[in-house]
């Protein structure tokens, strides 16, 4: 079985005004807020820190 990775476009991320780590003025979203927002939209998302740059993706199986 082959695993297909569908990388997630993160354009929907928004910095949290109430977070001390996010930078709302420069539109920087900290990793904790990023993780929360990605998991809300894609509950089965996987974070791959072994690639540069790290990526969020969804895993699909191809039955071949």
N, C-alpha and C positions, 0 to 999 in steps of 0.2 A: 504494500500500500504506500502510495506517495503522499507526502504532506505538502500542501500548498499554503503559502503564507500570503494573506491579503493585508498589506500595510494600511494603517489607519491614518487618514488625513486629519491633522490636529488643528485645523483652522477654526474650529468651534470653541477652542479653549479661551477662557476669559479670566484675567487676574481677579482675585477676590479682594475687594476694598477693605475688608475686615481682617485680612491675613497680614501678619507682620513680615512674612517672607516674600510675598508677591509685590511687584512694583507696578501699581496701577497706571502711573503716568507713562512709563516706558513699555507698557503692555507685556510685562514678564510674569508668567505664571510659574510659581514654585512647583517642585515635583509632587509634593503632597496634594496640592490643589489640582494639579494635572491628573494625578492618579484617581482622585475622587471623581472628577468630571468624566474621564475616560470610562471608568467603571460604571457610572450612571448611564452612559449612552451605550456602551458595549460591555455588558456584564462578563463576557467570556474572553475579554481581551488579555493578551499575554505581553509582558514587557520583556524585551530581549536586550540585556545590557552587554551581551557578548559581541555586538557589532558596533561599528563606529560610523555615524552617531547611533546611540541606542534608539530602538524603534518599538512602537506598539503595533501589534498585529493580531489578526484573527486567524485561527488555524482551520483549514478545511481539508478533509481527506478525499483523495481521489482513488476510487476502487480499481486501480489498474496495477 
